Structure formats: structure tokens, C-alpha cells
Amino acid sequence: MSKAVKLYGNATCPYCGAARMLLTKKGIEFEDIAVSKGTDLYEKMAEASGRRTVPQIFIGEESIGGFDDLYELDQRGELDAKLAD
């Protein structure tokens, strides 16, 4: 079983779309949280990640950052290990 993945983003952000595509291509299930649906979601994301940009991606409780960070983890072969329990 793998850790839960959450993606905080919006519909118009190209990096959010790229992150969704990478996760989907790898067969990783994730919760897609639209921060544009309420300032409380945006504030929760900002508080948890320490960042105010989207996307913000979490594996379990760990903030891994945005799309560039996710892509680098995958390229280094570390993403699958982070997902494992």
C-alpha cells in the first residue's frame, strides 16, 4: 500500500496540469484539491507547505513542493520509494 498523495492546484495552472499528467501516467492515485473553490483550502495549503504557489504536492504528510520537485523526484528514481509505506 502506498502513502496518500494530495495535489493542491487549480484548473488553469499549466504546472498543475503537468503534475496531474505525471501522477496519472505513473498510475498514482491522488486527491485533487481545487484551491480556487475556497480561500480556506488555499490557506490550508499555504500553511501546510509554507508556499503560496500552485501546485503543492504532498506525499503522506510531507510537502514535496511543486511540479518541478515532483518531476525531479521521478527522474532521480526516488518518487516510488517516497510513496512506499
N, C-alpha and C positions, 0 to 999 in steps of 0.2 A: 504494500500500500504506500502511496506517496503523500507527501505533505500537500495541504490545500494551497492553491495559488489564487491570488486576487489581483486583478488589474483595475486600477482606478484610472478612468480616462473619459473621453467624450467622443462624439460621433465625427467631428470634423478634423481632429488631430491626425496628421499622417503617421506620426510615430506610434500613436495608439493603434492604428490600423496595422502597422508593420508588426507590432508586438503581438496583436491578436493572430495575425497570419503565422508568425513563427511558432507560437504556442499550439495553434491548431494543426500546423504541418507536423509537429512532433507528437501529436496525439495527446497533448497535455490538457486535461480539463481545468477550467478556471472560472472563477466568478468575475463577471464583467460588471463593474460598478460605475455607472454613469454619474460623474460628479456634477454634471450640468443639471441634474434633476433636483438639486437642493444644496444650499450653502453648507448645511450640516455635514453632508457627505464630503464636500471639498475640505472643510475644516478638519474633519476626522482624518482624511488622507494627509493633509499638511502636518498635522500634529504627530501622526504616527511615523511619517517618513522624514520629517524635517525639511521637506522640499515643497515648493508651491507650483511645480510644473507637472504636466501630464505627458505620458502615462507614469504612474508609480506602480511598481510591481512588488508584490510580497509573496514569499515562499514561506509558508507557515507564518510565524510572527516576524520574520526577518525581512526588512526592506532591502531589496536588491537594487533599487533605483529605477531608471527608465529603460527605454528600448535599447540604447547603446550598451548599457550594462548587461541587459539580458542577452543581447547578441554576443557580447564578448565572453560571457559565461559559457554559452553554447559553443562558440568557436574554440575555446580552450578545453572543451570536453568536461566542464565542471557542472553544467546545468543538471544533468541526470543525477549526479551524486547529491546535489543540494535537494533534489526532490525526494530522494530515498529517505525512509524513516531511520 
